[in-house]
Amino acid sequence: MAAPMELFCWSGGWGLPSVDLDSLAVLTYARFTGAPLKVHKITNPWRSPSGTLPALQTSHGEVISVPHKIITHLRKEKYNADYDLSARQGADTLAFMSLLEEKLLPVLVSVPRPPSMDGQWGRGSGIHTDTPPHPHTGLEQRGDQKPTLGQAGALAQTCLFLPTHPIQIHTFWVDAKNYVEVTRKWYAEAMPFPLNFFLPGRMQRQYMERLQLLCGEHRPEEEEELEKELYQEARECLTLLSQRLGSQKFFFGDAPASLDAFVFSYLALLQQAKLPSGKLQAHLRGLHNLCAYCTHILSLYFPWEGAEVPPPRQTPANPETEEEPYRRRNQILSVLAGLAAMAGYALLSGIVSIQRAPPARAPRTRALGMAEEVEEE
């Protein structure tokens, strides 16, 4: 019997199954398709088989750590949320992915790809071909076919990811109040020592570099104008997205598709986090159908993980959680790291100094002879 697939992802918070955009998208897609995954929600990326989160360990032992490749693998295993889409809906999705590639990928070739929302197109009704997937989006195309203006227009109202990805970075990682009081606080409290001292800061620097590449370099006096522009574009796209959804349960009717997993991951983080600086959050909460859309997905697919208060659980007599095998090791490493840090600080600050004793005088011959005799005995 093959081993089950295992998904390693960031743990939850703020009433969500995961606070990480990529992890939440992959988790949601897996729930939509009913993929049988053994999920490990952790706060230490080093415990992942790839050292990053999210990461999927397949039944054959292969490790996949890129979000869109994880979804591609699930589709190959016949867990395809887009299987029943029509040809037009498939074209709409392809047009959306092409827009994503056109707007974002050209400025991201020199850095690790940001949380990617693409994936290989599956066995949809009337749209499956034998053409290899697109090298960047992973979507199948028919020859050199490109989306028409009509297809692009059909998804112009679902362009949330284009301006919202930089605004998502700005909201959680660049805005000083949000970063200090929400983002850094959560990661610092959730991560084990000593990762919580340096990893949130390193993640912030990586996101700020990514934002700079997305938006280009700006002089300090232009940053305020750039921020206004980002928020204005994001508000407009949220409004258009609300109009595109209308009164439907999901974007393509009564059944969720991959697009719903990606849209939900963006909206849910923005809706659920308690942000002290929530300009865009206030606009989202004014779009009632989008808020109801997120609440519906949370209650239907994450009934306990999305709840504010989880249900009570019976504690077994000898509880053994996923953290148990690592607890003793982490405690020992934490103590050793703390002792090493204190010793290094004491030496560098001069609190403790090491002095060499002067050489003692040569003892008399008689004393030396006695010592040698005793030693020989």
TAMOCOR-V609102 format. One record per residue. N is the residue number from 1. RES is the residue in one small letter. PHI is phi as a letter, one per 40 degrees, with the letter a starting at -180 (* if undefined). PSI is psi in degrees with one decimal (NA if undefined). D_LAST is the distance of its C-alpha to the last C-alpha in Angstrom with 2 decimals. Layout:
# TAMOCOR-V609102
((N/RES/PHI/PSI/D_LAST) (N/RES/PHI/PSI/D_LAST))
This chain:
# TAMOCOR-V609102
((1/m/*/130.0/69.29) (2/a/c/147.3/68.70) (3/a/c/148.9/66.39) (4/p/c/154.7/68.28) (5/m/c/140.7/68.73) (6/e/b/130.5/66.47) (7/l/b/124.3/67.49) (8/f/b/123.9/64.99) (9/c/a/166.9/66.77) (10/w/c/144.3/66.49) (11/s/c/175.3/66.78) (12/g/c/169.9/69.84) (13/g/a/168.2/71.06) (14/w/f/26.7/74.32) (15/g/g/15.9/75.83) (16/l/b/153.2/75.24) (17/p/c/-21.6/73.16) (18/s/a/145.1/71.52) (19/v/c/-0.6/71.72) (20/d/c/135.7/71.37) (21/l/d/-49.6/74.58) (22/d/c/-47.4/73.40) (23/s/c/-41.0/71.66) (24/l/c/-39.9/74.73) (25/a/c/-44.6/77.09) (26/v/c/-42.8/75.11) (27/l/d/-43.8/74.70) (28/t/c/-43.6/78.42) (29/y/c/-41.7/79.44) (30/a/c/-39.4/77.27) (31/r/c/-39.6/78.89) (32/f/d/-40.0/82.34) (33/t/c/-11.1/81.78) (34/g/g/25.9/79.79) (35/a/c/130.6/76.94) (36/p/c/94.0/74.20) (37/l/b/141.3/71.20) (38/k/c/110.7/67.93) (39/v/c/129.2/67.65) (40/h/b/107.6/64.38) (41/k/c/112.3/65.18) (42/i/b/168.1/62.15) (43/t/b/10.5/61.38) (44/n/b/103.8/58.59) (45/p/d/-26.0/59.96) (46/w/c/-16.0/56.52) (47/r/c/-9.2/56.79) (48/s/c/146.1/59.85) (49/p/c/-19.7/59.37) (50/s/b/-8.3/60.97) (51/g/g/2.1/59.44) (52/t/b/164.7/62.98) (53/l/b/139.0/65.49) (54/p/c/163.2/67.66) (55/a/a/139.2/66.34) (56/l/b/126.9/67.58) (57/q/b/114.5/65.50) (58/t/c/173.0/68.04) (59/s/c/-16.2/68.02) (60/h/c/6.4/66.87) (61/g/g/-1.2/63.86) (62/e/c/144.0/65.55) (63/v/b/126.3/64.95) (64/i/b/125.3/67.95) (65/s/b/4.8/67.46) (66/v/b/127.2/70.88) (67/p/d/-46.9/73.32) (68/h/c/-26.3/76.41) (69/k/c/-31.2/74.51) (70/i/c/-45.7/73.36) (71/i/c/-38.8/77.00) (72/t/d/-41.9/78.02) (73/h/c/-41.6/75.56) (74/l/c/-37.5/76.95) (75/r/c/-38.6/80.43) (76/k/c/-28.3/79.41) (77/e/c/12.7/78.16) (78/k/g/28.6/81.73) (79/y/b/83.7/81.00) (80/n/b/110.8/83.69) (81/a/c/-15.6/85.27) (82/d/b/13.7/87.98) (83/y/c/-37.8/89.16) (84/d/c/10.4/92.51) (85/l/c/147.8/93.44) (86/s/c/172.6/96.78) (87/a/c/-39.6/97.28) (88/r/c/-42.4/98.32) (89/q/c/-36.5/95.33) (90/g/c/-40.4/93.11) (91/a/c/-37.2/94.86) (92/d/c/-43.7/94.32) (93/t/c/-41.8/90.60) (94/l/c/-40.8/90.49) (95/a/c/-39.5/92.42) (96/f/c/-45.2/90.01) (97/m/c/-35.7/87.00) (98/s/c/-39.2/88.84) (99/l/c/-41.0/89.49) (100/l/c/-45.2/85.82) (101/e/c/-42.5/84.84) (102/e/c/-36.3/87.50) (103/k/c/-31.6/86.57) (104/l/b/-46.1/82.78) (105/l/c/-36.4/81.16) (106/p/d/-27.5/82.44) (107/v/c/4.7/80.50) (108/l/b/9.9/77.32) (109/v/c/-19.3/76.58) (110/s/c/1.9/73.81) (111/v/b/164.0/71.87) (112/p/d/139.3/70.66) (113/r/d/137.9/73.73) (114/p/c/173.7/74.45) (115/p/d/112.6/74.85) (116/s/c/136.8/77.29) (117/m/b/20.2/80.07) (118/d/b/176.3/81.29) (119/g/a/160.8/80.90) (120/q/c/137.1/82.44) (121/w/c/139.2/85.89) (122/g/c/-153.6/86.08) (123/r/c/61.7/88.67) (124/g/c/162.9/91.37) (125/s/c/112.2/94.90) (126/g/g/8.4/96.76) (127/i/b/3.8/94.27) (128/h/c/135.9/91.66) (129/t/b/170.5/91.55) (130/d/c/7.5/89.38) (131/t/c/137.8/88.89) (132/p/c/153.3/85.25) (133/p/c/158.8/84.18) (134/h/c/139.7/84.50) (135/p/c/-24.6/81.39) (136/h/b/-49.0/80.81) (137/t/c/-22.2/82.46) (138/g/g/8.4/81.81) (139/l/c/145.2/85.45) (140/e/c/142.7/87.69) (141/q/b/156.7/90.73) (142/r/c/100.4/93.79) (143/g/g/-129.4/93.74) (144/d/b/25.4/94.13) (145/q/c/136.2/95.70) (146/k/b/153.9/95.06) (147/p/c/138.1/95.91) (148/t/c/171.3/99.43) (149/l/c/-33.6/100.39) (150/g/c/-40.5/101.65) (151/q/c/-41.6/98.31) (152/a/c/-38.5/96.49) (153/g/c/-32.0/98.96) (154/a/c/-25.1/98.36) (155/l/b/10.3/94.79) (156/a/c/-28.0/95.47) (157/q/c/-8.9/95.29) (158/t/b/36.7/91.81) (159/c/c/28.9/90.22) (160/l/d/-41.1/87.80) (161/f/c/-27.9/84.68) (162/l/c/-60.4/85.96) (163/p/c/-21.2/86.16) (164/t/c/-27.2/84.11) (165/h/c/-49.8/80.90) (166/p/c/-35.2/80.57) (167/i/c/-29.9/81.81) (168/q/c/-43.7/79.26) (169/i/c/-45.7/76.53) (170/h/c/-41.7/78.12) (171/t/c/-43.6/78.53) (172/f/c/-24.1/74.97) (173/w/b/-19.5/72.86) (174/v/b/-43.3/74.83) (175/d/d/120.1/76.73) (176/a/c/-46.6/74.40) (177/k/c/-44.7/75.22) (178/n/c/-40.6/75.05) (179/y/c/-46.7/71.79) (180/v/c/-44.9/69.98) (181/e/c/-18.5/71.44) (182/v/b/-64.4/71.73) (183/t/c/-58.4/70.06) (184/r/c/-37.0/66.83) (185/k/c/-44.7/66.52) (186/w/c/-48.5/66.79) (187/y/c/-37.7/64.30) (188/a/c/-36.9/61.81) (189/e/c/-30.2/61.95) (190/a/c/-35.5/61.93) (191/m/c/149.4/59.22) (192/p/c/156.6/55.53) (193/f/c/139.3/53.17) (194/p/c/10.5/52.65) (195/l/d/-33.2/55.70) (196/n/c/-11.5/58.07) (197/f/c/-31.8/57.10) (198/f/b/-23.5/58.18) (199/l/c/-41.4/60.09) (200/p/d/-40.5/63.36) (201/g/c/-38.8/63.62) (202/r/c/-38.9/63.06) (203/m/c/-39.7/65.70) (204/q/c/-42.8/68.12) (205/r/c/-38.5/67.72) (206/q/c/-41.0/68.39) (207/y/c/-37.2/71.49) (208/m/c/-38.3/72.77) (209/e/c/-39.2/72.44) (210/r/c/-42.0/74.29) (211/l/c/-39.2/77.02) (212/q/c/-38.3/77.42) (213/l/c/-33.3/77.93) (214/l/c/-40.3/80.38) (215/c/b/-7.8/82.48) (216/g/g/167.1/81.93) (217/e/c/139.7/80.77) (218/h/b/146.5/82.58) (219/r/c/155.7/82.57) (220/p/d/-36.5/81.33) (221/e/c/-13.8/84.91) (222/e/c/-7.4/85.90) (223/e/c/-38.2/83.27) (224/e/c/-40.9/85.45) (225/e/c/-38.9/88.37) (226/l/c/-42.8/86.18) (227/e/c/-42.7/84.95) (228/k/c/-41.0/88.55) (229/e/c/-42.7/89.52) (230/l/c/-46.8/86.69) (231/y/c/-37.7/87.55) (232/q/c/-45.1/91.26) (233/e/c/-39.5/90.80) (234/a/c/-40.6/88.51) (235/r/c/-42.5/91.03) (236/e/c/-40.5/93.81) (237/c/c/-35.0/91.83) (238/l/c/-40.7/90.95) (239/t/c/-44.3/94.66) (240/l/c/-37.5/95.60) (241/l/c/-38.7/92.99) (242/s/c/-41.5/94.46) (243/q/c/-37.3/97.90) (244/r/c/-39.1/96.62) (245/l/c/-42.7/95.10) (246/g/g/-132.7/98.15) (247/s/b/11.4/98.32) (248/q/c/156.4/96.44) (249/k/c/-41.4/93.29) (250/f/b/172.2/91.63) (251/f/c/-23.0/92.65) (252/f/b/28.5/94.16) (253/g/h/-136.1/95.59) (254/d/c/-6.4/94.17) (255/a/b/139.4/91.06) (256/p/c/148.8/88.13) (257/a/b/179.5/87.35) (258/s/c/-33.8/84.52) (259/l/d/-37.0/86.38) (260/d/c/-37.7/86.14) (261/a/c/-40.9/82.36) (262/f/c/-44.4/82.06) (263/v/c/-43.9/84.62) (264/f/d/-42.4/83.11) (265/s/c/-36.2/79.62) (266/y/c/-48.4/81.04) (267/l/c/-40.1/83.36) (268/a/c/-41.6/81.05) (269/l/c/-43.1/78.32) (270/l/c/-34.7/80.94) (271/q/c/-40.6/82.60) (272/q/c/-31.2/79.62) (273/a/c/139.2/77.30) (274/k/c/87.5/77.88) (275/l/c/126.9/78.42) (276/p/c/-28.8/79.04) (277/s/b/90.1/80.92) (278/g/b/55.7/83.03) (279/k/c/-48.3/86.13) (280/l/c/-32.7/86.22) (281/q/c/-40.0/85.06) (282/a/c/-38.7/88.09) (283/h/c/-41.5/90.38) (284/l/c/-42.1/88.83) (285/r/c/-17.5/89.26) (286/g/c/-12.3/92.92) (287/l/c/90.6/93.35) (288/h/c/-32.1/93.53) (289/n/c/-32.2/93.79) (290/l/c/-39.4/90.51) (291/c/c/-42.4/88.75) (292/a/c/-33.9/90.25) (293/y/c/-47.2/89.17) (294/c/c/-44.0/85.51) (295/t/c/-38.7/85.71) (296/h/c/-45.2/87.34) (297/i/c/-41.2/84.60) (298/l/c/-46.8/81.86) (299/s/c/-29.7/83.47) (300/l/c/-40.3/84.36) (301/y/b/-17.9/81.24) (302/f/b/62.5/78.53) (303/p/c/-33.7/79.85) (304/w/b/-36.2/76.60) (305/e/c/-28.6/74.68) (306/g/c/-6.4/77.61) (307/a/c/151.4/78.25) (308/e/c/-37.6/77.29) (309/v/b/113.7/75.84) (310/p/c/156.6/74.16) (311/p/c/150.1/74.90) (312/p/c/144.5/72.53) (313/r/b/145.0/70.05) (314/q/c/129.2/68.41) (315/t/c/118.6/64.64) (316/p/c/162.0/62.92) (317/a/c/-40.7/60.31) (318/n/b/78.7/57.55) (319/p/c/138.5/58.85) (320/e/b/100.7/57.56) (321/t/c/177.9/59.04) (322/e/c/-24.8/58.64) (323/e/c/-16.1/56.23) (324/e/d/-46.7/53.86) (325/p/c/-20.5/51.65) (326/y/b/-7.9/51.17) (327/r/c/-49.3/50.77) (328/r/c/-42.7/47.01) (329/r/c/-43.8/46.37) (330/n/c/-36.8/48.73) (331/q/c/-44.1/47.14) (332/i/c/-44.6/43.65) (333/l/c/-37.7/45.07) (334/s/c/-43.7/47.06) (335/v/c/-45.2/44.08) (336/l/c/-41.9/42.00) (337/a/c/-39.6/44.99) (338/g/c/-42.8/45.60) (339/l/c/-41.9/42.04) (340/a/c/-40.4/42.11) (341/a/c/-42.7/45.50) (342/m/c/-40.9/44.44) (343/a/c/-41.4/41.31) (344/g/c/-40.8/43.43) (345/y/c/-42.2/46.08) (346/a/c/-40.0/43.69) (347/l/c/-44.0/42.20) (348/l/c/-33.5/45.62) (349/s/c/-6.2/47.29) (350/g/g/5.2/44.65) (351/i/c/-38.4/43.81) (352/v/b/133.1/40.17) (353/s/b/153.4/38.74) (354/i/b/120.5/35.43) (355/q/b/142.0/34.30) (356/r/c/132.2/31.55) (357/a/c/143.0/29.48) (358/p/c/149.5/29.82) (359/p/c/137.7/26.92) (360/a/c/155.9/24.86) (361/r/c/152.6/25.04) (362/a/c/128.0/22.59) (363/p/c/160.5/20.15) (364/r/c/156.7/20.34) (365/t/d/-36.9/18.49) (366/r/c/-44.5/16.78) (367/a/c/-41.3/15.54) (368/l/c/-42.9/14.36) (369/g/c/-36.9/12.45) (370/m/c/-40.5/10.70) (371/a/c/-42.2/9.98) (372/e/c/-36.2/8.65) (373/e/c/-44.4/6.29) (374/v/c/-42.0/5.14) (375/e/c/-38.2/5.41) (376/e/c/-34.8/3.78) (377/e/c/NA/0.00))
